[in-house]
Structures are given as structure tokens and as C-alpha cells.
Amino acid sequence: MDLEYGNCWANSKKDSWRTTLLLAYQSLGVVYGDLSISPLYVYKSTFAEDIHHSETNEEIFGVLSFVFWTLTLVPLFKYVFIVLRADDNGEGGTFALYSSICRNAKVSLLPNRQVADESLSTYKLEQTPERKNNTKVKMLLEKYKFLHTALLILVLLGTCMVIGDGLLTPAISVFSAVSGLELSMSKDHHQYAVIPITCFILVCLFALQHYGTHRVGFFFAPIVLLWLICISALGVYNIIHWNPKVYQALSPYYMLKFFRKTKKQGWMSLGGILLCITGSEAMFADLGHFSYAAIQIAFTFLVYPALILGYMGQAAYLSKHHEMNDNISYYVSVPESLRWPVLAIAILASVVGSQAIISGTFSIINQSQSLGCFPRVKVVHTSDKIHGQIYIPEINWILMILCIAVTIGFRDIKHMGNASGLAVMAVMLVTTCLTSLVIILCWHKPPIVALFFLLFFGSIELLYFSASLVKFREGAWLPILLALFLVTIMFVWHYASVKKYEYDLHNKVSLEWLLALGPTLGMCRVPGIGLVFTDLTSGIPANFSRFVTNLPAFHRILVFVCVKSVPVPFVPPAERYLLGRVGPASLRAYRCIVRYGYRDVHQDVDSFESDLVKRLADFIHYDWCRPRASSAGDHAGASDRSSGEHRLAVIGNFDVDENMQQESVSLGFQTVESIGDIIEMSSPKERRVRFTVDDNDESENSSSPDVQMRRELEDLLAAQQSGTAFILGHSHVKAKQGSSVFKRLAINFGYNFLRRNCRGPDVVLKVPPASLLEVGMVYVV
């Protein structure tokens, strides 16, 4: 038995390593496409204007030394060994860092937060006891509201720079790959061929996005692997053939010699050198699709050595060819007989790298939209099996137009490199700042550790960022302008959304008002289910009171639905629904809070409707059985409880038969109880209860809980068969009198313009027009 157990353990360990290696191989096509094609344009962008290649080789060896140490310190030490550990339940990226910080400190600006959200299994917190200095940092962050806003703006800035990178990377990658044609045709022909070919490839790339990455994804990893083998093999050949002693340039001493000779021009040329780490952020952003070990293995043992050999080979070739001062291109170091195959592989690799950053842009915009920081856009899920693969039509075509405009407008790698470099360094600076907070608040390390991390890596990135900023008039203005435009849009949308929520919160209607509605006031109940969508987690929203004031009727089954985002990547389906009663059982009114993480896929309207009805049936049974289960002497039914907001329950997975009145219903749920709408979850337990809805049971007392429960379930079934109406607010927001000029511009013009020109909530929820009821509301904020 021991031997068998040992073999089983060995096999599982072997399978685990096999899976990790497979993930490492697959990550090549998704994570490292952008990073692996950087040798195409780093040297050309660095020697474009500020410095020149001379016979002393101090410039080329100094640049090689900078490239080596930059690749070693930033992607290898910072990302692979530190930042990748700052994951959020296996997810990475800017929003993962922000959500981790928000869970450990009360700095979130998201509305409708609940204590119940902290009971989610994915809402994990480190159990390490906090240090005194850590507590001071946390209290300082929580005390000042402007720090909450500053943190959000920092996150939005990093998000906008990622979007800017998604615009610039396809342009510079494809353009630099196609530029290899310059060695095979005359200058006149080359000038008129590269731009059209680049634009054609970009149009094809964006036109194929709606098919989804998974349809062509299996081609990506072999292409990047072939490209890495290609550049490393050419690097080894050039080192051996031209300058075997080029390894000496890896010494930091050559960086000092470089600055000693080039001075200010050398510092300005750092804007081209930093392009060697473009795509490093993808290791962290795409962490959720792979694993920490897979990304670490792929970079450390394959990507990193291949890139170093590629750069060393280029430097070795150029150290013996000083006449190519004006034509420092990657392709000059490729033997003439191999240029066409290498050109084809390079173009394919550039397309793969571009695809990865475009998919990442879609993902981060979807996350921003989930957290209420981006106008509503249509999100299409291109794969039913692979989570997170999405397509956003509006963003796709905007990116395509801007990519082509950048290609035609800049027309050279120097300007594209200046723009791309600044966007890359801005994202890395944001990641460094947020990781420093994670080290203090989440890992509970001493603040001195976070300060060392911030100063060490921050100083390196600030050096490169300053060199990029100097090139403002030579291309670096583009990501800055784009970031300011996007940050303004995102902040205005978030600000107005919060103000709308505050208005709803202050103008909600009391429960007594709802209970007072009855036949004496001319109010009638119509067959069917009415789903009233609101941002409120308690109380009656103002749009419902406006609805019944103008149309004195509402549905037999009334459900107030709040679809909200919580600062976690995923919410398990068993913990997604919070259900409770609004008023007594006879009112047939319920509250449903549907919780999604920032990476969750929202349900379509058909599955949501059927799922909600099934969970309501589960809740009704649980609610009527709960009093008798809790106390043997307690015979009070749910209808006897005092009217008001009842406790909510987390309703988990269950199985409900199609025909409820004929078959028994098998139900399973997880329950959580607390006072009001605040829930404190203990360890959830699965319960399974069976009951039968029997139409022939006449011996039961009509007032008994079983009979009342049966009637309530029958009412729910009848309402479902009558149809469902979706009641949504159609809002117009305006600033109140006496508001500042900035607020009036942001609300009256900015937000309302965005609201009119983006997708409506009915489109996002995919509500059929025949089932839609819109209630006009004017918000004065």
C-alpha cells in the first residue's frame, strides 16, 4: 500500500509538472509575443538621432550593457520574482493590485458596498498580524478622502497607458517587421511599399478580432517559439563569427563609459533602450490565464536567454561594421540568404505580439466597465470554454483607425518608439507604486521594505521615464494626450455614477409607502414577474415610486434586483445571489443582489431570468422552513414576522425540475444570516431538502406554513408563465444650482454626452424590447 501511495504521489507530481510545462509553452504566444519582438526596433530607435555608432564601439557596447541590466532588473527581478506574487486570487494587472488594496484598507470609491461582500470565499485577507507602522499607513490612507481619489486616478492613469500601449504596439511591431523590405528594394520603392503593407496587415489583424483568439491561438506559441529560436541562433552565429568578446560589454562599467562619452545625448537615448522591456507588464496582466510557475519558467529559461543572445549578436555584428551608422536595423545582422525567411517569421511574430496586447486592451476595458469606471460598451464573449476571451466591437474599430493614423502620421520607428516607450514606463511606474502599497497593506511587511522596493525600481523607471518625457515633441505627446483624454472620460463617468447612486440613496422610498399601496388607492397587481433594476441594496428606489405613480399597477411577483461589482476577480456561482424579502410574505416582494467580480462573465438575460426564478423558489422554501428548524417551539411563519427589510440569504447551487407542481423539488443552498442586510458568514454548509407541492392536500390547515409556502411557490410558477418585465431607469443627470463650472461641464455636457452615445443598460443586459419598461428620471446632483 505504501508503494502504491508513493507511485500515485509521483504520478500526480509528474502530471503537475507536465501541466506546468504545457502552460509555459502556451504562454509564449499570449504573454511574450510583444516582449520577444523588441530586438526588431531597440537598436534602430536608440541610434535614430541622439547618439551615433563610432569606431570605438563605446556607444554600442554601452547600449548592450544597458539592455542586459534593464532586462535583468525589471522583467526578471521585479516582475518574475516580486510583482507576480502580488496576485489577486491568481489574477494579475492594475485592477488586481487595486482590488487587493481596497479589500485590506477602506479606500474604495465603489458605491453600494456591504459587509456581506467580505464573506465571499474569494475575498481572502492575509491573517498575518499587522505591524504598528503598517497600521499607521493604513489609517493615513483611510482618513483622507483625497487619497482615495488620488489612488483611483493613479489606477485609471495606468489603465489608460495600457490602452495607449494597445494602440502603439501593433503599429510599431508590424512597421518594424515590414521595414526589413528596405534591404531588398530601392529607397524609392521602399518608401511607398512599407506604409501600405503595414496598414493592410493592421486592417486584417483588427478585422479578424471578432473570431476570437482561441480559433487561431494554437498557432501563436509555435510562431513565438520559432522566432525566439531564430534570434538566439542568429545571435550565437554573430557572436562567434564577428566578435566572441562581446560578452565583456555586459559589465556595468560600459554603462559608465557610455555616459562619460555621450553625456546628455546618452541620457536622451535611454528612450530607445527602454523599448527592450515593452511587454513585460503582460507577464503580470495575463497571470490569470496561466500560473506563476509557468510564466516564471518560460521567461527565465527561454525568453530571457534568447533575448540576451539576440541583442549580443546584433552588438557583435555592429561592432565590426561601423559604416552602417545610418542603417542600424535588425535585418543587417541577418545573413543575406536567410533574410526572407526571417522577415516572414518576424511579421508573423509581430502579429502575435499585437494580438496579445489588443486582447489585453479588451480585457482591461471590460474590467474598468465592471467597476463603473468606463462607459458601457458591448462585450462579446468569443469562447464558451475559455474564460476571459472577449471582443469589444467599438473599441476594436477605434483602435484600428488610430493605429493606421499613427502609422501614416509618424512614418518612422523613432517617433513610434518615443510614444510607446513613455506609455510602457508610465504603466510600470503605476505598478511599482501599487505594489509598494500591497507590500505594506496585504503582505504586512515593514514599510522600509516597501520604501526600498519603491526607491530602487522607481528610480530606474523614473530615469527612463524622464528620457522619454524629453521627447515630448517627437512623439511622446501622443500617449500623454490619449491618457488625459481617457482619464477625463473615465473619471467623469465614475464621478457621475457615484453622484447618481448618492441621489438614489437619499431619495429612496420607505417600506411603509410600499405596504400602503393597495386596492383602496386604486392600485392593482398584474400577472407576471416585475424585475426592478436598481443600484440600491436596501430600500425602495425612487424610479419604482415614479413608475407606480404614473401607472397604478405592478406585478404579482416583484423583485428589486441590484447587479453590483465587488473588488474580487471572481465570485463563485454558489455565492453570487443574495436573496431576501421586502415586507411580509403576502406582498410577494423580494430583493435580489447579484454580485460579480471584475473578471466575471455576466449572464445573458434568458439564463439570468430562469436562474433567478429557481433561486427564488429555493429561497422561499428555506425562508418558510427556517423558523421551525431554528427552534422547536417557534411556530411562527414568515408571514407573521414584522414588516421590514428581512435578513438576506446566500442561495447556492441547486436542481429544480421543470414541472414544479407535479414533481418534487431538490434544493441545495448555503445560508448566511445577520441583522438587516448585513451578513456575517460562518463556514458555509451544504443542505439538501426535498419537498412536494401537492394540489390534493386538503387536510392541511390553510394558515399552516406548508400551505402558505405551497401557495407562494404556485404564485411564483404562475407569474413565470405569465412573463417577465424588466423595469429600468432612463436617467438624465444635471448639476444642481450653484454647482461649480467644472461640475456643470462634467455632468451637464460630459456625462450626458457619453450616456447618449454609449450602450444603454438594456443593451448591456440584453433585455428584449418587448419585455422592457423604461422609467424616465431626472437626477439633480
Residue, then its C-alpha position, 0 to 999 in steps of 0.5 A: m500500500d505504501l508503494e502504491y501511495g508513493n507511485c500515485w504521489a509521483n504520478s500526480k507530481k509528474d502530471s503537475w509538472r507536465t501541466t506546468l510545462l504545457l502552460a509555459y509553452q502556451s504562454l509564449g504566444v499570449v504573454y511574450g509575443d510583444l516582449s520577444i519582438s523588441p530586438l526588431y526596433v531597440y537598436k534602430s530607435t536608440f541610434a535614430e538621432d541622439i547618439h551615433h555608432s563610432e569606431t570605438n564601439e563605446e556607444i554600442f557596447g554601452v547600449l548592450s550593457f544597458v539592455f542586459w541590466t534593464l532586462t535583468l532588473v525589471p522583467l526578471f527581478k521585479y516582475v518574475f520574482i516580486v510583482l507576480r506574487a502580488d496576485d489577486n486570487g491568481e489574477g494579475g494587472t492594475f485592477a488586481l493590485y487595486s482590488s487587493i488594496c481596497r479589500n485590506a484598507k477602506v479606500s474604495l470609491l465603489p458605491n453600494r458596498q456591504v459587509a456581506d461582500e467580505s464573506l465571499s470565499t474569494y475575498k481572502l485577507e492575509q491573517t498575518p498580524e499587522r505591524k504598528n507602522n503598517t497600521k499607521v499607513k493604513m489609517l493615513l490612507e483611510k482618513y483622507k478622502f483625497l487619497h482615495t481619489a488620488l489612488l483611483i486616478l493613479v489606477l485609471l492613469g495606468t489603465c489608460m497607458v495600457i490602452g495607449d500601449g494597445l494602440l502603439t504596439p501593433a503599429i510599431s511591431v508590424f512597421s518594424a517587421v515590414s521595414g526589413l523590405e528596405l534591404s531588398m528594394s530601392k529607397d524609392h520603392h521602399q518608401y511607398a511599399v512599407i506604409p501600405i503593407t503595414c496598414f493592410i496587415l493592421v486592417c486584417l489583424f483588427a478585422l479578424q478580432h471578432y473570431g476570437t483568439h482561441r480559433v487561431g491561438f494554437f498557432f501563436a506559441p509555435i510562431v513565438l517559439l520559432w522566432l525566439i529560436c531564430i534570434s538566439a541562433l542568429g545571435v550565437y552565429n554573430i557572436i562567434h563569427w564577428n566578435p566572441k568578446v562581446y560578452q565583456a560589454l555586459s559589465p556595468y562599467y560600459m554603462l559608465k563609459f557610455f555616459r562619460k562619452t555621450k553625456k546628455q545625448g546618452w541620457m536622451s537615448l535611454g528612450g530607445i533602450l527602454l523599448c527592450i522591456t515593452g511587454s513585460e507588464a503582460m507577464f503580470a496582466d495575463l497571470g490569470h490565464f496561466s500560473y506563476a510557475a509557468i510564466q516564471i519558467a518560460f521567461t527565465f529559461l527561454v525568453y530571457p536567454a534568447l533575448i540576451l543572445g539576440y541583442m549580443g549578436q546584433a552588438a557583435y555584428l555592429s561592432k565590426h561594421h561601423e559604416m552602417n551608422d545610418n542603417i542600424s536595423y535588425y535585418v543587417s545582422v541577418p545573413e543575406s540568404l536567410r533574410w526572407p525567411v526571417l522577415a516572414i517569421a518576424i511579421l508573423a511574430s509581430v502579429v502575435g505580439s499585437q494580438a496579445i496586447i489588443s486582447g489585453t486592451f479588451s480585457i482591461i476595458n471590460q474590467s474598468q466597465s465592471l467597476g463603473c469606471f468606463p462607459r458601457v460598451k458591448v462585450v462579446h464573449t468569443s469562447d464558451k470554454i475559455h474564460g476571459q476571451i472577449y471582443i469589444p466591437e467599438i473599441n476594436w474599430i477605434l483602435m484600428i483607425l488610430c493605429i493606421a493614423v499613427t502609422i501614416g502620421f509618424r512614418d518612422i520607428k523613432h517617433m513610434g518608439n518615443a510614444s510607446g516607450l513613455a506609455v510602457m514606463a508610465v504603466m510600470l511606474v503605476t505598478t511599482c507604486l501599487t505594489s509598494l502599497v500591497i507590500i505594506l497593506c496585504w503582505h504586512k511587511p515593514p514599510i522600509v521594505a516597501l520604501f526600498f522596493l519603491l526607491f530602487f525600481g522607481s528610480i530606474e523607471l523614473l530615469y527612463f521615464s524622464a528620457s522619454l518625457v524629453k521627447f515630448r515633441e517627437g512623439a511622446w505627446l501622443p500617449i500623454l494626450l490619449a491618457l488625459f483624454l481617457v482619464t477625463i472620460m473615465f473619471v467623469w463617468h465614475y464621478a457621475s455614477v457615484k453622484k447618481y447612486e448618492y441621489d438614489l440613496h437619499n431619495k429612496v422610498s420607505l417600506e411603509w409607502l410600499l405596504a400602503l399601496g393597495p386596492t383602496l388607492g386604486m392600485c392593482r397587481v398584474p400577472g407576471i414577474g416585475l424585475v426592478f433594476t436598481d443600484l440600491t441594496s436596501g430600500i425602495p428606489a425612487n424610479f419604482s415610486r415614479f413608475v407606480t405613480n404614473l401607472p397604478a399597477f405592478h406585478r404579482i411577483l416583484v423583485f428589486v434586483c441590484v447587479k453590483s461589482v465587488p473588488v474580487p476577480f471572481v465570485p463563485p456561482a454558489e455565492r453570487y445571489l443574495l436573496g431576501r424579502v421586502g415586507p411580509a410574505s403576502l406582498r410577494a416582494y423580494r430583493c435580489i443582489v447579484r454580485y460579480g467580480y471584475r473578471d466575471v462573465h455576466q449572464d445573458v438575460d434568458s439564463f439570468e431570468s430562469d436562474l433567478v426564478k429557481r433561486l427564488a423558489d429555493f429561497i422561499h422554501y428555506d425562508w418558510c422552513r427556517p423558523r421551525a428548524s431554528s427552534a422547536g417551539d417557534h411556530a411562527g411563519a414568515s408571514d407573521r414576522s414584522s414588516g421590514e427589510h428581512r435578513l438576506a440569504v446566500i442561495g447556492n447551487f441547486d436542481v429544480d425540475e421543470n414541472m414544479q407542481q407535479e414533481s418534487v423539488s431538490l434544493g441545495f443552498q448555503t445560508v448566511e444570516s445577520i441583522g438587516d442586510i448585513i451578513e456575517m458568514s460562518s463556514p458555509k454548509e451544504r443542505r439538501v431538502r426535498f419537498t412536494v407541492d401537492d394540489n390534493d392536500e386538503s387536510e392541511n390547515s390553510s394558515s399552516p406554513d406548508v400551505q402558505m409556502r405551497r401557495e407562494l411557490e404556485d404564485l411564483l410558477a404562475a407569474q413565470q408563465s405569465g412573463t417577465a418585465f424588466i423595469l429600468g431607469h432612463s436617467h438624465v443627470k444635471a448639476k444642481q444650482g450653484s454647482s461649480v463650472f467644472k461640475r456643470l461641464a462634467i455632468n451637464f455636457g460630459y456625462n450626458f454626452l457619453r450616456r447618449n452615445c454609449r450602450g444603454p443598460d438594456v443593451v448591456l443586459k440584453v433585455p428584449p424590447a418587448s419585455l422592457l419598461e423604461v422609467g424616465m428620471v431626472y437626477v439633480v446632483 
